[in-house]
């Protein structure tokens, strides 16, 4: 039995694609949808590999050490992708999200399915798309399980050590970004608890709806999901909320997200470091917070606060509301 098959259980009899999609028009309270870039925003990797992160500190950080840390992350990423997430098979089959092929998933029980012998090829016909949809369902299942249920003890230690080494080298960038997401989630819990005590919660989705984090990365989908796992973001960023703009562009992904969270109560804010997400946010008329890892910037981790992000949201949406009132 392969490692993939060992991780499958009877929960895979029913496809994960049937999970309900949040519609914010059914929710009374306002919903903040934070749309994140990955590299050089929630994590640091490319800037470690090419030395630009360390070089920004004008000699106070060891450039070669940063590059070596980046290479170690790259090695972990490739090994986990190939060993546990079918990446060698599906590298050329990138889709914007794991549910992109959900219509092709017939719900087959995969507990005895042999992924090594199903003659999978690039999905140009319906049978191939179905086989890719099966793989996406397994990837979603593993994402929910987390790496601690996948990696052996030795690799777990290597991963933990590398995370702590990177966090120290980057002045707590990783742990601070995670803390930002945690603080947002905690604020939702406190608000919803207060509303519940006032008997104002009437919809079953209310308890999870105040702040929603979505990832739109320019990287391909499977490595981006694995990055979320490796950089300890998976419990704060569900696999349904991870999108890849590799083939379709960020504007298209933003449009998908707007449709998914449609409703008058949804407010969107894009947070990233690149020109593409900036232009896409501008096209959508959404606020954009530009991350800058250089010393002295307040839009980095640690440094960026919920108050700052909410200010950007307020400037756009309060002004928009005022304009509507004038009409």
ZAMARGU-4260 file (C-alpha; in steps of 0.2 Angstrom, whole numbers, plus 5000, padded with zeros to 4 digits):
<rodrens>
0) 5000/5000/5000 | 5007/5017/4995 | 5009/5032/5007 | 4995/5040/4998 | 4983/5025/5001
5) 4988/5024/5019 | 4981/5041/5022 | 4964/5038/5014 | 4950/5033/5025 | 4931/5031/5023
10) 4929/5050/5024 | 4934/5051/5006 | 4919/5041/5001 | 4910/5058/5001 | 4918/5071/4990
15) 4924/5087/5000 | 4917/5097/4985 | 4900/5097/4993 | 4904/5109/5007 | 4893/5124/5006
20) 4900/5140/5000 | 4898/5155/5010 | 4886/5168/5004 | 4888/5184/5013 | 4871/5191/5008
25) 4864/5178/5020 | 4874/5185/5035 | 4868/5200/5045 | 4885/5207/5050 | 4898/5214/5039
30) 4912/5202/5033 | 4930/5208/5030 | 4938/5197/5016 | 4957/5199/5017 | 4965/5193/5001
35) 4983/5189/5004 | 4998/5187/4992 | 5010/5173/4998 | 5028/5176/4995 | 5036/5191/5003
40) 5019/5194/5011 | 5014/5180/5023 | 5030/5172/5021 | 5048/5176/5015 | 5056/5164/5002
45) 5060/5171/4986 | 5069/5186/4994 | 5079/5174/5004 | 5084/5164/4989 | 5090/5179/4979
50) 5097/5188/4994 | 5086/5204/4992 | 5079/5202/5009 | 5096/5202/5018 | 5104/5215/5006
55) 5090/5228/5011 | 5098/5228/5029 | 5114/5235/5022 | 5126/5223/5029 | 5118/5219/5046
60) 5111/5202/5040 | 5122/5188/5032 | 5116/5186/5014 | 5123/5169/5012 | 5115/5163/5027
65) 5098/5169/5021 | 5101/5161/5004 | 5105/5144/5013 | 5089/5145/5023 | 5079/5148/5007
70) 5087/5133/4998 | 5083/5122/5013 | 5065/5128/5012 | 5065/5125/4993 | 5071/5107/4996
75) 5058/5104/5010 | 5045/5111/4998 | 5050/5100/4983 | 5051/5084/4993 | 5034/5086/5002
80) 5026/5090/4985 | 5033/5075/4976 | 5032/5062/4991 | 5014/5066/4997 | 5005/5078/4985
85) 5007/5070/4967 | 5017/5084/4961 | 5027/5074/4949 | 5011/5068/4941 | 5001/5085/4941
90) 5015/5098/4939 | 5008/5103/4922 | 4990/5102/4927 | 4988/5118/4937 | 4971/5125/4941
95) 4965/5140/4950 | 4958/5130/4965 | 4955/5113/4972 | 4937/5114/4968 | 4940/5119/4950
100) 4937/5101/4944 | 4924/5097/4957 | 4910/5094/4944 | 4921/5079/4937 | 4922/5071/4954
105) 4909/5057/4955 | 4912/5053/4973 | 4920/5037/4971 | 4927/5028/4986 | 4946/5031/4985
110) 4952/5020/4999 | 4957/5006/4987 | 4961/5017/4972 | 4978/5014/4965 | 4985/5031/4959
115) 5000/5024/4952 | 4991/5013/4939 | 4977/5024/4933 | 4986/5030/4918 | 4984/5048/4922
120) 4989/5061/4909 | 4986/5079/4907 | 4968/5083/4908 | 4962/5085/4890 | 4947/5074/4891
125) 4934/5070/4904 | 4942/5054/4911 | 4958/5063/4914 | 4949/5077/4922 | 4941/5065/4934
130) 4957/5057/4939 | 4964/5074/4942 | 4949/5078/4953 | 4952/5063/4963 | 4970/5069/4966
135) 4963/5086/4971 | 4951/5077/4983 | 4965/5068/4992 | 4976/5084/4993 | 4962/5092/5001
140) 4960/5078/5014 | 4979/5078/5017 | 4978/5097/5020 | 4965/5095/5033 | 4975/5081/5041
145) 4991/5093/5042 | 5009/5088/5040 | 5011/5081/5057 | 5000/5066/5051 | 5011/5064/5036
150) 5029/5067/5040 | 5040/5055/5049 | 5048/5061/5066 | 5065/5065/5058 | 5058/5076/5045
155) 5046/5084/5057 | 5061/5089/5068 | 5070/5096/5052 | 5055/5106/5048 | 5052/5113/5066
160) 5071/5118/5067 | 5070/5127/5050 | 5055/5136/5055 | 5062/5143/5071 | 5079/5147/5062
165) 5070/5157/5049 | 5059/5166/5061 | 5074/5172/5071 | 5084/5177/5055 | 5069/5187/5048
170) 5065/5196/5065 | 5049/5185/5068 | 5042/5188/5051 | 5034/5171/5051 | 5027/5171/5068
175) 5021/5189/5067 | 5011/5185/5051 | 5003/5170/5059 | 4999/5181/5074 | 4990/5194/5063
180) 4979/5180/5056 | 4976/5173/5073 | 4972/5190/5080 | 4959/5193/5066 | 4951/5176/5070
185) 4951/5179/5089 | 4942/5196/5086 | 4929/5187/5076 | 4926/5175/5090 | 4925/5189/5103
190) 4913/5199/5092 | 4902/5184/5088 | 4902/5179/5107 | 4895/5196/5111 | 4882/5196/5098
195) 4877/5178/5103 | 4875/5184/5121 | 4863/5198/5114 | 4853/5184/5104 | 4858/5193/5088
200) 4865/5178/5079 | 4852/5170/5068 | 4862/5162/5054 | 4873/5146/5056 | 4887/5153/5047
205) 4888/5169/5058 | 4900/5161/5070 | 4913/5160/5056 | 4910/5174/5045 | 4917/5190/5052
210) 4935/5190/5046 | 4939/5178/5031 | 4957/5175/5025 | 4959/5171/5007 | 4976/5167/4998
215) 4979/5172/4980 | 4996/5167/4975 | 5005/5168/4958 | 5013/5151/4961 | 5006/5135/4956
220) 4992/5128/4966 | 5000/5112/4974 | 5016/5120/4980 | 5006/5135/4987 | 4995/5123/4997
225) 5011/5114/5003 | 5019/5131/5008 | 5004/5135/5019 | 5007/5118/5028 | 5026/5121/5029
230) 5024/5139/5035 | 5010/5134/5048 | 4996/5144/5040 | 4985/5129/5036 | 4974/5130/5052
235) 4970/5148/5048 | 4969/5147/5029 | 4957/5133/5023 | 4961/5124/5007 | 4945/5131/4999
240) 4952/5148/5002 | 4969/5145/4992 | 4969/5151/4974 | 4983/5150/4961 | 4983/5164/4948
245) 4998/5155/4939 | 4987/5153/4923 | 4972/5164/4925 | 4980/5180/4933 | 4975/5188/4949
250) 4961/5199/4942 | 4952/5183/4937 | 4954/5175/4954 | 4948/5191/4963 | 4932/5190/4952
255) 4930/5172/4957 | 4932/5178/4976 | 4920/5192/4974 | 4907/5181/4966 | 4909/5168/4980
260) 4907/5180/4994 | 4894/5191/4985 | 4882/5201/4995 | 4881/5219/5001 | 4889/5215/5018
265) 4906/5209/5010 | 4921/5221/5011 | 4937/5216/5002 | 4955/5221/5006 | 4971/5215/4996
270) 4987/5213/5005 | 5003/5210/4995 | 5020/5216/4988 | 5018/5215/4969 | 5011/5226/4955
275) 4999/5213/4949 | 4989/5212/4964 | 4990/5231/4966 | 4983/5233/4948 | 4969/5219/4951
280) 4964/5227/4967 | 4963/5244/4958 | 4952/5237/4944 | 4940/5229/4958 | 4940/5246/4967
285) 4947/5237/4983 | 4959/5244/4995 | 4977/5238/4993 | 4990/5237/5007 | 5008/5236/5000
290) 5020/5225/5010 | 5038/5231/5011 | 5051/5221/5020 | 5064/5234/5021 | 5069/5241/5038
295) 5058/5255/5044 | 5043/5250/5034 | 5027/5248/5045 | 5019/5238/5032 | 5029/5222/5036
300) 5029/5208/5049 | 5031/5212/5063 | 5023/5230/5061 | 5007/5228/5051 | 4992/5229/5062
305) 4973/5225/5060 | 4970/5244/5064 | 4980/5249/5049 | 4972/5237/5037 | 4955/5242/5044
310) 4959/5260/5040 | 4962/5256/5022 | 4945/5247/5021 | 4937/5261/5030 | 4944/5274/5018
315) 4937/5265/5003 | 4921/5258/5009 | 4915/5273/5020 | 4919/5285/5006 | 4909/5273/4995
320) 4894/5273/5007 | 4895/5292/5008 | 4894/5294/4989 | 4879/5283/4989 | 4871/5293/5002
325) 4874/5309/4992 | 4865/5301/4977
</rodrens>
